[in-house]
Amino acid sequence: MYRLPPETFPVSFREDLDRLVAWLGQPDILDDESYRRALRPETVRQYRIQLLRFASELVHAGVAVTDLVSVRNLLGPALAERGLRQMLARNGGETSRHISEMARLLGNLANKLIAPEVDRAALSRLAGKLAVRPQVGMTPKNRGRLRVLQEPRHQTRILNLPDKVFARPVKSGGHRLLVAREDALAIAILLNCPIRVKNLAALELVRHIQRPGDGKVYLVLEEEDTKTGRAIEFELPCDVVRLLDAHLATRAPHLCPHGTPYLFPQRTGAAPIQPSCLAGRIAKRVRRETGLEMNVHLFRHFAVMLSLDANPGGYEVARRLLGHSDLSHTINMYSGLEVRTATRAYSDLMAELKAGKR
């Protein structure tokens, strides 16, 4: 999407944007006109990016950059429509998820900033016209990839991948094998704890990998860590703990300095790996070791597939496993998986009836 450098815009616009995101992230709860609920830091960051992109679209549409002196300029119905039309033109006249989200954001901000009622109504109409029907269930691509993983032989290849990599002697592979072990550990965690890649990449050894002293090891995500604001806790299986300890015992100083606090650090040890980088490595490792295509988010779908196969109708278990806040979201996303179980059961019934076994 088209975006100009922030310094392109007037100082007043940038300062107003800074004030807005600070207010959204830490509202004054005693102020009658203040937004009451603090937004998550990641949400606030995305708001900033989206607003800068929209301001850039307006400039590209012919609006003088000097006319954009505050964020409220973006919320005027005339300029909002102009910017949205520019985005539509970029997309062949068709709306899209990004365009729909932008229109909805403008309307939401107008409500939060208590813009004039006529402006809020106009922005609401624009958002309605550009709305995109939400995705129900998995994308066709992910369904196709998950269909492959319904085969027991492919499941076995994925489930055994971490142990297969760790079984290789460290001395024979050197640095390359240590990197492979790091990838394999990430895969082992995802198979047993289907968390989002953002959380996986940010895991800290003391904060998130907790050892209470009874020999058990827990992966703990607090409310502030998760997308839904719900804490999630997994007890790591013994085989995963074994891989974890083996990796931690050998990774320094080859992959990071001694004392690095992150489980998946950048090589300097000063910060965790970027989620996109870890996601790319995991997909590449799965492809290299098994020949299968499996993006990092597919691990969550895979976990639910296995869970529902073993426990048909167990959506509450699946909801808790994924950390969803709403059971209906879990059902909408994964109800199609049970069609396979139901049709397979029906086929088995028909085969038994034909054979006279019932």
C-alpha positions as a printed NumPy array, in Angstrom:
array([[  0.   ,   0.   ,   0.   ],
       [  1.187,   3.527,  -0.838],
       [  2.839,   5.29 ,   2.122],
       [  4.955,   8.432,   2.377],
       [  7.628,   8.904,   5.057],
       [  6.127,  10.433,   8.238],
       [  8.344,  13.501,   7.942],
       [  6.517,  14.372,   4.711],
       [  3.572,  15.628,   6.751],
       [  3.347,  18.857,   8.746],
       [  4.69 ,  18.831,  12.284],
       [  1.204,  19.623,  13.581],
       [ -0.188,  16.483,  11.926],
       [  2.545,  14.267,  13.354],
       [  2.157,  15.734,  16.831],
       [ -1.614,  15.274,  16.669],
       [ -1.122,  11.666,  15.588],
       [  1.261,  11.112,  18.514],
       [ -1.297,  12.542,  20.937],
       [ -4.053,  10.395,  19.474],
       [ -2.193,   7.098,  19.745],
       [ -1.026,   7.974,  23.266],
       [ -4.629,   8.714,  24.23 ],
       [ -5.869,   5.46 ,  22.712],
       [ -3.156,   3.504,  24.475],
       [ -3.574,   5.171,  27.874],
       [ -6.873,   7.058,  28.188],
       [ -7.791,   9.271,  31.124],
       [-10.444,   7.198,  32.878],
       [-11.655,  10.227,  34.88 ],
       [-12.231,  12.381,  31.801],
       [-15.88 ,  12.225,  30.69 ],
       [-14.842,  12.721,  27.061],
       [-11.925,  10.306,  27.116],
       [-11.941,   6.917,  25.472],
       [-12.457,   4.513,  28.367],
       [-10.672,   1.302,  27.379],
       [ -6.972,   1.279,  26.559],
       [ -6.142,  -0.353,  23.245],
       [ -3.393,  -2.942,  23.053],
       [  0.04 ,  -1.621,  21.973],
       [ -0.063,  -3.66 ,  18.753],
       [ -3.498,  -2.234,  17.897],
       [ -2.284,   1.307,  18.527],
       [  0.765,   0.69 ,  16.347],
       [ -1.449,  -0.56 ,  13.524],
       [ -3.707,   2.508,  13.865],
       [ -0.687,   4.762,  13.411],
       [  0.448,   2.867,  10.321],
       [ -3.042,   2.883,   8.791],
       [ -3.565,   6.597,   9.365],
       [ -0.204,   7.465,   7.81 ],
       [ -1.092,   5.291,   4.837],
       [ -4.441,   6.991,   4.432],
       [ -2.874,  10.439,   4.641],
       [ -0.446,   9.294,   1.944],
       [ -3.343,   8.14 ,  -0.232],
       [ -4.885,  11.595,   0.072],
       [ -1.647,  13.236,  -1.05 ],
       [ -1.457,  10.819,  -3.969],
       [ -5.043,  11.777,  -4.817],
       [ -4.003,  15.428,  -5.136],
       [ -4.611,  16.825,  -1.657],
       [ -1.901,  19.297,  -0.663],
       [  0.163,  17.88 ,   2.172],
       [  0.027,  21.286,   3.867],
       [ -3.755,  20.898,   4.166],
       [ -3.321,  17.916,   6.474],
       [ -2.684,  19.725,   9.734],
       [ -4.406,  17.256,  12.08 ],
       [ -5.838,  13.757,  12.182],
       [ -9.335,  15.215,  12.215],
       [ -8.761,  16.355,   8.626],
       [ -8.839,  12.688,   7.618],
       [-12.246,  12.241,   9.233],
       [-14.092,  14.834,   7.16 ],
       [-16.504,  12.925,   4.899],
       [-15.324,  14.66 ,   1.72 ],
       [-11.633,  13.906,   2.27 ],
       [-12.415,  10.451,   3.614],
       [-14.334,   9.598,   0.452],
       [-11.573,  11.051,  -1.711],
       [ -8.947,   8.893,  -0.032],
       [-11.106,   5.782,  -0.184],
       [-11.796,   6.376,  -3.877],
       [ -8.048,   6.583,  -4.436],
       [ -7.643,   3.226,  -2.715],
       [-10.445,   1.757,  -4.822],
       [ -8.766,   3.025,  -7.986],
       [ -5.599,   1.207,  -6.962],
       [ -7.634,  -1.977,  -6.614],
       [ -9.461,  -1.879,  -9.929],
       [-12.569,  -0.287,  -8.45 ],
       [-13.174,  -3.209,  -6.099],
       [-13.212,  -3.075,  -2.331],
       [-10.88 ,  -5.271,  -0.298],
       [-10.202,  -6.233,   3.28 ],
       [ -7.651,  -3.392,   3.634],
       [-10.021,  -0.804,   2.159],
       [-12.879,  -2.032,   4.324],
       [-10.702,  -1.895,   7.44 ],
       [ -9.588,   1.64 ,   6.605],
       [-13.157,   2.854,   6.168],
       [-14.156,   1.192,   9.423],
       [-11.182,   2.732,  11.25 ],
       [-12.137,   6.234,  10.099],
       [-15.672,   5.689,  11.377],
       [-14.465,   4.286,  14.687],
       [-12.113,   7.212,  15.252],
       [-14.869,   9.68 ,  14.43 ],
       [-16.97 ,   8.068,  17.148],
       [-14.126,   8.063,  19.661],
       [-13.273,  11.7  ,  18.944],
       [-16.968,  12.651,  19.091],
       [-17.036,  14.152,  15.597],
       [-20.255,  15.895,  14.478],
       [-23.14 ,  13.456,  14.138],
       [-23.582,  14.211,  10.439],
       [-19.92 ,  13.325,   9.805],
       [-20.168,  10.108,  11.785],
       [-23.261,   9.09 ,   9.842],
       [-21.535,   9.797,   6.523],
       [-18.468,   7.776,   7.497],
       [-20.687,   4.932,   8.667],
       [-22.383,   4.859,   5.257],
       [-19.011,   4.761,   3.495],
       [-17.874,   1.887,   5.691],
       [-21.093,   0.016,   4.953],
       [-20.649,   0.381,   1.192],
       [-17.058,  -0.853,   1.352],
       [-17.632,  -3.668,   3.829],
       [-16.18 ,  -7.037,   2.912],
       [-17.981, -10.187,   3.879],
       [-15.909, -11.715,   6.681],
       [-14.087, -14.955,   6.015],
       [-16.074, -17.859,   7.419],
       [-13.88 , -20.796,   8.214],
       [-10.454, -21.383,   6.763],
       [ -9.23 , -20.122,   3.416],
       [ -9.399, -22.579,   0.496],
       [ -5.594, -22.739,   0.445],
       [ -5.377, -23.709,   4.107],
       [ -8.193, -26.225,   3.68 ],
       [ -6.263, -27.84 ,   0.856],
       [ -3.079, -28.016,   2.895],
       [ -4.92 , -29.353,   5.915],
       [ -6.565, -32.009,   3.745],
       [ -3.115, -33.395,   2.993],
       [ -2.428, -33.577,   6.722],
       [ -5.445, -35.803,   7.244],
       [ -3.31 , -38.659,   5.961],
       [ -1.803, -40.557,   8.931],
       [  1.559, -40.946,   7.177],
       [  1.857, -37.179,   6.75 ],
       [  0.809, -36.599,  10.348],
       [  3.549, -38.963,  11.469],
       [  6.155, -37.087,   9.426],
       [  5.183, -33.762,  10.981],
       [  4.9  , -35.087,  14.527],
       [  8.28 , -36.832,  14.36 ],
       [ 10.127, -33.948,  12.697],
       [ 11.532, -32.382,  15.916],
       [ 12.889, -35.679,  17.257],
       [ 14.319, -36.533,  13.845],
       [ 16.311, -33.284,  13.736],
       [ 17.52 , -33.537,  17.344],
       [ 18.673, -37.119,  16.766],
       [ 21.432, -35.861,  14.486],
       [ 24.844, -35.479,  16.203],
       [ 25.608, -31.816,  16.861],
       [ 29.287, -32.146,  15.93 ],
       [ 28.435, -33.438,  12.467],
       [ 26.339, -30.405,  11.546],
       [ 27.918, -27.532,  13.436],
       [ 26.191, -24.182,  13.153],
       [ 23.757, -25.379,  10.499],
       [ 22.461, -28.161,  12.735],
       [ 22.059, -25.794,  15.676],
       [ 19.848, -23.597,  13.494],
       [ 17.893, -26.688,  12.434],
       [ 17.447, -27.591,  16.107],
       [ 16.148, -24.121,  16.84 ],
       [ 13.595, -24.493,  14.046],
       [ 12.671, -27.986,  15.242],
       [ 12.133, -26.749,  18.799],
       [  9.79 , -24.046,  17.509],
       [  7.865, -26.722,  15.606],
       [  7.709, -28.975,  18.679],
       [  6.246, -26.117,  20.715],
       [  3.659, -25.3  ,  18.042],
       [  2.596, -28.929,  17.801],
       [  1.939, -29.075,  21.545],
       [  1.084, -25.44 ,  22.264],
       [ -0.62 , -23.94 ,  19.175],
       [  0.083, -20.303,  19.993],
       [  0.351, -17.447,  17.511],
       [  3.724, -16.867,  15.89 ],
       [  3.973, -13.413,  17.455],
       [  3.856, -15.027,  20.906],
       [  6.191, -17.833,  19.882],
       [  8.832, -15.414,  18.614],
       [  8.668, -13.291,  21.777],
       [  9.036, -16.111,  24.324],
       [ 11.339, -15.255,  27.221],
       [ 13.036, -18.002,  29.208],
       [ 12.139, -16.731,  32.671],
       [  8.888, -14.919,  32.027],
       [  7.161, -17.393,  29.715],
       [  8.972, -20.709,  30.315],
       [  8.298, -21.308,  33.988],
       [  9.771, -24.097,  36.125],
       [  8.045, -24.19 ,  39.531],
       [ 10.528, -26.712,  40.899],
       [  8.514, -29.918,  40.744],
       [ 10.117, -31.068,  37.52 ],
       [  7.289, -29.687,  35.427],
       [  7.751, -26.928,  32.862],
       [  4.989, -24.567,  31.766],
       [  4.592, -22.208,  28.845],
       [  2.683, -19.253,  30.283],
       [  1.205, -16.31 ,  28.386],
       [ -0.373, -13.576,  30.49 ],
       [ -3.352, -11.436,  29.494],
       [ -1.161,  -8.673,  28.112],
       [  0.65 , -11.14 ,  25.865],
       [ -2.289, -12.523,  23.917],
       [ -4.415, -11.134,  21.119],
       [ -7.657, -11.826,  22.975],
       [ -6.441, -10.624,  26.373],
       [ -6.881, -14.102,  27.852],
       [ -4.097, -15.87 ,  29.712],
       [ -3.025, -19.239,  28.284],
       [ -0.991, -21.91 ,  30.031],
       [  0.398, -25.187,  28.706],
       [  2.322, -27.871,  30.543],
       [  5.145, -28.877,  28.213],
       [  5.357, -32.641,  27.612],
       [  8.519, -34.38 ,  28.778],
       [  9.753, -34.944,  25.226],
       [  9.463, -31.223,  24.445],
       [ 11.252, -30.324,  27.694],
       [ 14.041, -32.687,  26.671],
       [ 14.415, -30.906,  23.322],
       [ 14.229, -27.511,  25.02 ],
       [ 16.985, -28.34 ,  27.498],
       [ 19.173, -29.923,  24.815],
       [ 18.896, -26.8  ,  22.674],
       [ 19.579, -24.385,  25.525],
       [ 22.65 , -26.384,  26.53 ],
       [ 24.267, -26.072,  23.104],
       [ 23.048, -22.86 ,  21.455],
       [ 25.553, -20.41 ,  23.029],
       [ 27.823, -18.926,  21.861],
       [ 27.166, -20.175,  18.315],
       [ 23.613, -18.83 ,  17.92 ],
       [ 23.553, -16.148,  20.618],
       [ 25.587, -14.949,  23.632],
       [ 25.453, -16.754,  26.975],
       [ 22.677, -15.415,  29.175],
       [ 20.388, -14.43 ,  26.296],
       [ 16.895, -14.124,  27.82 ],
       [ 14.925, -15.005,  24.684],
       [ 14.116, -18.522,  23.521],
       [ 14.277, -17.492,  19.859],
       [ 16.638, -14.502,  19.799],
       [ 18.228, -12.463,  17.106],
       [ 21.861, -13.464,  16.804],
       [ 23.035, -10.536,  18.92 ],
       [ 20.819, -11.77 ,  21.754],
       [ 19.568,  -8.223,  22.287],
       [ 16.034,  -8.83 ,  21.009],
       [ 13.704, -11.656,  20.015],
       [ 13.525, -12.79 ,  16.41 ],
       [ 10.998, -11.064,  14.166],
       [  7.794, -13.147,  13.869],
       [  7.88 , -13.019,  10.065],
       [ 11.44 , -14.347,  10.044],
       [ 10.594, -17.219,  12.386],
       [  7.462, -18.034,  10.39 ],
       [  9.464, -18.218,   7.179],
       [ 12.07 , -20.469,   8.757],
       [  9.463, -22.854,  10.154],
       [  7.689, -23.212,   6.806],
       [ 11.016, -23.776,   5.061],
       [ 12.1  , -26.362,   7.648],
       [  8.851, -28.32 ,   7.305],
       [  9.208, -28.295,   3.525],
       [ 12.843, -29.394,   3.679],
       [ 12.306, -32.197,   6.197],
       [  8.926, -33.534,   5.027],
       [  8.17 , -32.109,   1.592],
       [  4.895, -30.708,   2.955],
       [  3.611, -27.143,   2.715],
       [  2.696, -25.927,   6.181],
       [  2.658, -22.259,   7.118],
       [  2.994, -21.315,  10.749],
       [ -0.71 , -20.552,  11.26 ],
       [ -1.652, -23.965,   9.889],
       [ -0.283, -25.491,  13.094],
       [ -3.303, -24.029,  14.902],
       [ -5.688, -25.55 ,  12.376],
       [ -3.803, -28.848,  12.572],
       [ -4.155, -28.912,  16.363],
       [ -7.913, -28.393,  16.166],
       [ -8.24 , -31.022,  13.442],
       [ -6.514, -33.615,  15.612],
       [ -8.522, -32.561,  18.667],
       [-11.895, -32.756,  16.894],
       [-11.003, -36.074,  15.302],
       [-10.379, -37.508,  18.76 ],
       [-13.274, -35.637,  20.39 ],
       [-16.064, -34.799,  17.877],
       [-18.025, -31.763,  19.013],
       [-15.315, -30.719,  21.443],
       [-15.337, -27.065,  20.451],
       [-14.917, -25.783,  23.983],
       [-11.663, -27.723,  24.264],
       [-10.588, -26.298,  20.899],
       [-11.522, -22.78 ,  22.016],
       [ -9.396, -23.06 ,  25.124],
       [ -6.554, -24.645,  23.183],
       [ -6.385, -21.685,  20.8  ],
       [ -7.212, -19.014,  23.366],
       [-10.293, -17.765,  21.526],
       [-12.547, -15.501,  23.575],
       [-15.757, -16.537,  21.822],
       [-16.922, -20.131,  21.297],
       [-18.974, -19.11 ,  18.26 ],
       [-15.794, -17.954,  16.527],
       [-14.223, -21.369,  17.063],
       [-17.336, -23.118,  15.752],
       [-17.563, -20.854,  12.69 ],
       [-13.903, -21.405,  11.92 ],
       [-13.733, -25.164,  12.336],
       [-17.216, -26.65 ,  11.993],
       [-16.33 , -27.752,   8.468],
       [-13.706, -30.108,   9.843],
       [-16.424, -32.236,  11.393],
       [-18.096, -32.711,   8.034],
       [-15.248, -35.061,   7.167],
       [-15.698, -36.983,  10.413],
       [-19.454, -37.175,   9.881],
       [-19.211, -38.299,   6.256],
       [-16.567, -40.865,   7.148],
       [-18.793, -42.265,   9.897],
       [-21.693, -42.404,   7.461],
       [-19.571, -44.193,   4.86 ],
       [-18.507, -46.725,   7.489],
       [-22.159, -47.224,   8.415],
       [-23.126, -47.821,   4.782],
       [-20.28 , -50.321,   4.36 ],
       [-21.431, -52.217,   7.446],
       [-25.03 , -52.258,   6.226],
       [-23.992, -53.538,   2.809],
       [-21.978, -56.291,   4.45 ],
       [-24.951, -57.261,   6.604],
       [-23.167, -56.409,   9.815],
       [-26.074, -54.355,  11.163]])
